[in-house]
Amino acid sequence: MLKTIRFCSSRAFAAFVLSIALLALPTPIGSPDKASAAGEPVLQGTRLSNIDYKTITLDYNERLHPTNYPTTSLFEVKVDGVVVPIVSVSTGLTNVEVLLASVLTAGQRLTISYLATTPVTGTSNTAVQDTAGNDAAAFTDEPVNNSSNISSLPTPVAPSIVPGPESITASIAAPTSGGQPARYRVYASPGNGRCDITGASGSCVISNLTAGAEYRFSVIAFDNVGGATPIGAASSAVTVLAKTVAPVTNISTDTTVPPVTTDSNAPSWDVDPATESETDEFTEGFWPTAIPGNIIITNEVGFTVDKKNGIKPKIRMKNYAGKIKMTISAKYKDGAKTKNYKCTYAPFGSTKKMKTAKWKWYTPKKACILPKALVTAIQTGTATLNAKGKWTRTWVTSGKKARPDKTKIKPRTLKYTVRAKPAAVK
């Protein structure tokens, strides 16, 4: 199994040598990475920089356009000379991630190609582009021999699966003999669902599965020095359950709510929570019927949506301080095309030490702008918006990564879903 592989291609090295040569010219001829959006594709990069099981990452030396996503047809991946299907393509700030339909294994030879489209003015085409609309140039990375470390751990058996509402819980027991894994990764098939288990045994949850669909699950084990086993045998088919949503009572700013009577199923931003959560019992919010509007998920977490479909997370802290990193993503239909959306917020929160702990809200300065087609897809129930984040925390009155009782404060994982409001929810 593959571990992280990083390298510069010969094409990137040649580009570097050329750039050094251009610096020596007596008359500047302009930047090789900038041109008219309707001119020759010129956006360059270091190309293939990382391989991670199913994901191939391509790095570019410019910030990429945040809402213009290339189609899967612009890429071709060959493993040992055989074309491998591509599930999706998404862009980050300076990279493109290509998700494959199958897991890569050690020793395979990989080639990836990008086919440049005909450049057009603006950002209306589906090429990889920088923020100015300059298109990326076509390239093919030469075959790469994967020399990953194969672990001596035994290939893991299929996990035990308990189906839940649009999710499953996968459990793995520690091996009875031999080395003990440092962690596991559980894969769902079909699709790209996965979750990780830290330690030689444990459980994890794969969410956002399709209710009523059958899935099988298999596992890769990792040792503590970066080695990985081949993917294990798949579990028996498991049918995912439907999600049921009970009616709830809304709490608004013009409603008086007596203390110790707030319905826990109706989170409010107007009433301070009694305690601070370590994890979230509720992880789903509903797209507001009116824009601008609020998406309240828990008493501590939600999102705000402005009139331009700009969305921001809103997180409340009391005893903790720290910075939060969060990314939102979605797959949706725009006409006949399937598109992927991804946006990462600048880290937000506070690391400031305070004399007294008190509830306080934090939100990023800049919103992520959702495409109109994605908003429509969420409103009609054909797409969901997923948010994933990590909150690195300290105790607000001491600034330390430990509570007053000396227990260690671990980073908190944030995972939320935004979807259309079901008819059962008033």
N, C-alpha and C positions, 0 to 999 in steps of 0.2 A: 504494500500500500504506500501511497505517496506521502511524504512530508513536504514542507515548504521548500520550493526550489526557486532561487533568484539568480538571474544572470542578464547580461547585456548581449543582444544579438550582434552578428557581424555587420548588419545594416546600420544599427545604432552607432557602432564604432566608426564605420565609414563616414557617417554624418558628422560625428565629432571631429574627425580628422579634417573634413571639408571646412567645418566652421573655423578651425584654427588657421587653415590656409587663407580663408577670406579675411581674417583679421589683419593679415600681412599686406593686403592690397592697399595701394596708395589712395584710392578713391572708394569710399563706401558704396556698396551696391544695394543696400537695404537688408532688412532681416529676412533670412531664408524661411522663417516660419509664418510670415504675414503676407497676404495677398488679397486681392479682391475676392469677395465671396463667389463671384462669377468667373474667376480665373482658374488657373491650374491648382488642383488640390495640393496643399503644401504642409498641412499640419503633421508634424513628425513626432516621434517618441521613442522610448526604449523598448517598445513592443512587449513581448511576453515577459512578465516579471514574476509570476507566481502561479503555481499549480496546486490546487487543494481539493483532491478527491474527485469532485464533479465540476469544479469551477476553475476557469482559466482567467487570469487577470492580465490586462494589457495596460501599461502605463504610458501616458502622454506628457509632454513637457509644457502644456498649456492647460488652463482651466477649460473644461468642456462645457458645452451649452447645457443648462440645467434641465430643460424640458424637451429637448430634441433627442429622441432615442432611435438608434439604428435598428433595422429589422434583422431577423435571424438570417434572412437570405443573403445578406451582405458578407457573411462569414462562412468559412468552411474549415472544419477540423478533421484531420485524418490521424488515426491511431494505427500504427503498423501498416500504413498505406490504405486503410479502409476508412471511408467517410463515417463519422459518428454523428447521429442526430443532435441538433442543438435545441434545447427547450426554450431558452429565453436569453435576451441580451439586455443589460442595464448599464447605465453610466453613473459614475460618481463624480467627485470634483475634478479629478485628473486621471481617471482610469475607466476602463470598460471591463465588465465582468461577463464572460460567456459561460452559461450553465449548460452542461452536457446531460444527455439522457442516461448515461451509464458512468459508473465509477472507474477512474483510471487506476491501473496497477503498475507496480515497479517493472522496469525493463522495457516498457513499451516505448516506441518511437512516435513522437507527436509532431505534427505540422499544423500550423494555423495560418489561414489566409484571410485578408480583408480586401474586398472588392470596392473600389471607390465609385461612387455614383457620379453622374454628370453634374458639375457644380452649377448652382443657381444662386441668384441674388437673394439674400435673406436666409432664413432658417426653415424654409418650408419643406425641404427635402429630408430624407431619412438617413443622411450620412452622419458619421461621427464628425462633430463640429466643435470649434472653440466658441467662446461667448460672443465673438465678433461675427460668427457665421462662416469662418474659414473652414473648408472641408479637409478631412484627413486624406492623406495619400494612400494608395493601395500598397500592400506589402504581403510577402509570404515569409514566415520564419522557417528556416531550415529545420530538418528533423532533429529532434532533441532526444537524447537517450536519458530516460529517467533512471537515476541511480539511487533510488530511495532505500532507506534502511528497512529491511524486513525483520520484524520482531520474532524472537523465538517463542513468544507466547502462543498457546494453542488457539486455533481459530475458534471464536466464540460460537456457542449454540444459539438457536433462535430465542428471542426474548419472550417472556410471558406478557400477554397483552390483555388489558381490561378496557373495553370500549366505553366511551363517554359521549356527551353531547358535542358533536363536531370535533371530537378529539379522542385520543387514546392515552393510556398510561402504560409505559413499557417498563418492565422490571427485569433485572439481571442479577443472578446469584454469583458469588465469587467462585472461581474454579476450586475444585477439591484437591487438586494437585498441580505442581508446576509453579511457574511465576504468576504473580498477581498483577493484573492490569492497573495502570494509573488512572485510566478513564476509558469510556466507551462512546461511540457515536451510533445512534439508532436511525436507520433510514426507513422511510415509508415508500411503498411502491403500489400503484403508480404515483407520480408527482414528485415534488422536491421537499416533502416534509421531513424534518429530522430534529433530533434533540440529543443533548449530551449528558452523560452521567459521570460524575467525578468520583474516583475511588474504585475499588475492586468489585463493588456491588452497589445496587441502588435503583432508583426509579427516575424517570423523566416523562414529560408530557409533550406530545405533538399536537398542536392546535390547528385550527383553520382547515380541517379535513371536510370532505363532502358527506353530509348526512345520507345514510342509506347505501353508500358506496362500500365496496369491499377492498380492503388493503392487506398487504403482507408486509412484514417487518423483518429486517436483518441488521446485523451488528458488526462493527469493526472495533477491535480492541487496540489500545495504545499502551506502550510501556513508558517509563519515565525518562527515556533518552531519545524520544522522537521516533521510535520504530512503531510500525503498525502491522496488524495481521491482514490477510485477505478478508474480504467480506464473507460473513458466515451464511449458513443456510437460512432461508426465509421461513417465517412462521406460517401457520395455517391462516387461511383467509379470515379476516375479522370485519364485521359490518359496523360501521360507525353510526351512532345513534343521532336522532334529530334533537335540536336544541329547543327546549320549551321555555317560554318567557312568561312569567306570571304578571298580571296587572299590578301596577304600582301607583302610588299617589305622588303627584308632583308637589314640590315645595317651591314656592316663588317668593320673590322679595316682598310682595304685598300680603303675605299670609303669616299670621302670628303662630309660631310653633312653640308650644310649651316645652321646658327642659325635661331630661331623662327619658319623650314620646316620639321622636323622629324615627320614621321607618327606615331601617338600614338599607332597604332596596331602593330608596329614593334619595340619592346623595345630593347634598346641597352645598353651595359655596357661601351661603349666608350664615351658616352655623358652624362654629369651630368644633372639630372632632374632640371626643373625650380623650382619646389616646392617639398615638402615632403608630402607623402600621409598619411592620417589617416586610410584609408581602401584601399583595392585593387580593382580596376575596372576590371583588368584582373587577373585570378586565375589559368589559365591553361598553361602548358608548354609541349613541344614535345621532346620525346626522340631523342638524336642526332643520325644522320645517321652514323657518324664516331666516334669511341672511341679511345682516350679520346675526350671529347666534352663538350659543354655547353648547358644548358637548361635555356634559358632566358624567364622569365615570365613577369616581369615588369622592368622598369629602376632601381628599387631598390632591386628586389628579383629574385633569380634564383638558379640553382644547377650546380655543376661541376661533371663530371663523369670521373674517371681515367681508365687506361687500365685493371685494375683488377675488374672493375665494382663497385668500391668504389664511393659512392655518398655523396656529402656534400652540405648543403644549403649555399648560399652566400647572405648576406644582407647588404645594404648600409644605413648608418645613417649620418645625418648632425646636425640638431638642437637637436636631442635626443641622450641620452646614455641609457645604461641598458643591462640587461642580457636576453637572449632568450632561452627558453626551447622548443625543437621540437622533434616530433616522426614521423617516416614514417611507413606506413603499406600497405599491399596488400594481396589480395586473388588470387591464381593462380593455374593452373593445372600443375602438374609434372607427365607426363604420364597419368595414370588413376586416380591418387590421387589428391585431392584438398588440397592445403596447404595454411597456413597463414604465412605471414612474418611481423615482427614488429621489429623496432630498434629505440632506443632513443639516441639522441646525448647528450654529456655532455653540460651543459649550456655554451653559448658563447656570445660574445659581449663585452661591456666595461662599467664600472661604473665610469670611470675617468672623472673628471671635466676639461674642456678645456677653455682657454682664448678666443678662436675664434672658431665659428662653421664652420666646413668644411666637405665636403663629405668624407666618409671613409668606406672601406669594412671590414666586419667581417665574419668569418667562423669557424666552429669547428676544433679542432686539428685532430681528428680522423674521418675517413669516416665510413659510414655503408656499408658493403659489401653485394651486392645483389646476391642471388643464380642465376646460369646461366639459370635455367628453368624459373625464374621470368623475367629475362631480355628478354628471347625469347618470353615470353607471352606478355610483354609490346610491343616489336617490332612488333609482329603479330596482335596486337590489341585485344587480349583476356584478358588482365589484365590492370589495371591502378594502379599507385602508388600514395598514398594519404599522404600528409604532414599536420600535425596539430601542431601549436605552440602558445606560449604566450610570448609576449615581454613586460616585466615590465620596464617602461620608466621613465627617469628623463630629465630635461632640461639641456643640455650639458654645458652651461656656468654658471649655478648656482648650479647644482647638486640637485635641488629641484623637487618635483612632481607637479610643477605648472609652467605655462608659464609666461612670463613677464607681460601679462595682467591679471594675477592672476587666470586664468581659470585652473581647475584641470586637470592634465594629467592622463588619464586612461590607463591601460594595453591594448595593441593592440593584437587582435586575428589574427593568421596567418593560413590560410587554402588554400592549393594548390593541384593541380592534375597534374600528369605527365602521358601522354599517347603517343601512336604511332602518328606520324605526318600524318594528313589526306592528301589525294592526292591533295586537293585544295590548300594546303599551299606549296609554292615553297621554 
